[in-house]
Amino acid sequence: MNYYGIVRSVFKGKLHVSIFISLIILVFTSCESSNHEPSGSVDIQLEEITILDIRESYDNEEYTITDLITAYINRINTIDDNGPTLNSIIQINPDALEIARQLDIEMKNGKIRGPLHGIPVLLKDNIDTRDNMETTAGSLALKGSHPLNDSYLVTKLRDAGAIILGKANLSEWANFRGEISSSGWSGVGGQTLNPYVLDRNPCGSSSGSGVAVSANLTVLAIGTETNGSIVCPSNNNGIVGIKPTVGLISRAGIIPISFTQDTPGPMARTLYDAAICLGSMVVLIHLITRPLIAMVRLILIIPSSSKRMDLKVKGLVCILSLMG
């Protein structure tokens, strides 16, 4: 652009002064905008992305946590709320971007909370969070319900640096509302669709968690299982789901069905990611107390006769070896 010519034209009366000022403002504005990417404009390939991929990108400053969360929210709007309308997510955390910005600041200052720092996680909507999201179990009866506390596993996830991206759809009341039901349907969220074949069963009850991971709407999701509710949607949607031993992850703050069978568990695209998530939620005290409980049961159940004593000894040795 011939700025000298423009200036001469102004002073010769060929160009109005106001137009000249507007052009100057335009030049400086364009120069400034070229140095800063607008929010959400960073091109991030979300398909098949893993925790290690994200960590490497953060370390190389290819994008920020805020950029990543923005990309996921845009993708949710594109294919979950619109397009094929998968209906896997009931609500997006309205504070997700603010949390991402805070984690960006911490990371810039050298503070990493844990292995999930800046990693988005979706929660099945029967898991309590104390924030601006509801916990409904998919039921209209619980619309507007805001728990007083985070569930214990959510506290563990936050401590590890995870961003709770939102709440996932599910079979209403975790499929414990009647004999006739549809996997992935809830009164709040509607019918969750299988992302591979839209008219096929996504399975449940952790349908939204499985579909969201499969459709690359999140890196991780948490499901719950009483009888097949993690492993079945993981199978039908082509992802990895881990149903832990009951009690390995705390069930405090999760809408219950069965005391002896309920357990939350991680769902991810790779076993490695699922294992990282599992390790972040494990209640360490259970690694000690559960073998001790088993030891007490062994002593009480097996009679103290000479014929049975060898079984006790072998059993105790086995349990002690598991305790390390």
Residue, then its C-alpha position, 0 to 999 in steps of 0.5 A: m500500500n502506498y501510504y505516502g501517496i495517501v498522505r499527499s492526497v489528503f493534504k491536496g484535498k483529494l481524500h477526506v480526513s475522516i477516511f484517512i483516519s479510518l485507514i490508519i486505524l484499519v492498518f494498526t488493527s490488522c497488524e495487531s490481529s495478525n499476532h493473536e489467534p482469535s479464540g477457537s481458531v486454532d486447528i486441533q485434530l481431535e480424532e483419536i487424540t490421546i492424553l500423551d498427544i495432548r501433553e506433548s502439544y501443551d509442552n510444545e505450546e502448540y495450543t492452550i488448554t482453553d483452545l482445546i476445551t473450545a475445540y471440544i465445545n465446538r465439536i459438541n455443538t456441531i455433531d451432538d446438538n446438531g448434525p447427526t444429533l447424537n444426544s450423548i451430552i445432557q449439559i456442558n459445564p458453563d464454567a469449563l472455559e474459565i477453569a481451562r483459563q485458570l489451568d493455563i495460568e498454573m501450567k504457565n507458572g510451572k504448576i501441574r496438578g497431576p496426570l490429568h492437568g488440562i484433560p477434559v472428562l465427561l461424567k455420567d449424569n448420576i455423579d454429583t458435582r457441586d457447581n453450576m451443573e445439575t445432577t438428574a440421572g436423566s429424570l425430569a423429577l431431578k431437573g434443577s437438582h444441585p448437589l451440596n458436594d462433589s462426589y469423591l471421585v470428582t474431587k480426585l479428578r479435580d485434584a489431578g487437574a481434569i476439567i469436568l467438561g459436562k454431564a453425559n446422557l444415560s439410560e434414565w435412572a441408570n436403567f433402573r426405572g422399569e422392565i421396559s426401557s431403551s438403552g440410552w434414553s432419558g427424559v432429560g436428554g432424549q435418545t442417545l445414538n450410536p455414532y457408527v450406525l445411528d439406528r443401532n443400540p448404543c447400549g447402556s446405561s452409560s450410553g452417553s459416556g461411551v458415545a461421547v468418547s467414541a465420537n471424539l467429544t471428550v478424551l475421557a468419560i466416567g460411567t457407572e456399572t451395576n451389571g454391564s453398564i460400562v462394558c456394554p456401551s464400551n463394546n458397542n461404541g468401540i472404546v475401552g471401558i474398565k469396570p473396577t473391583v467394587g470399592l476400588i473407586s469411591r461411590a460416595g456422591i453417586i445415585p445408587i442401585s446396588f451396594t454390592q455391585d455398583t462401581p464407577g469406572p473410566m471410559a477412553r479410546t485407549l487402554y493407556d488413557a483409561a489406566i491413567c484415569l483409573g489411577s487418578m480416581v483410586v482410593l489408596i486406602h482401599l489397597i490396604t483395607r480390602p486385603l485386611i478385610a479378606m484376611v479377617r473373613l478368612i480367619l472367621i470363615i475357615p474352622s480352626s481344625s488341624k485339617r483346615m489350618d493349612l488352608k488358612v496359612k496358604g490363604l494368609v500368605c497369598i493375601l500378604s503377598l498381594m499387599g506387597 
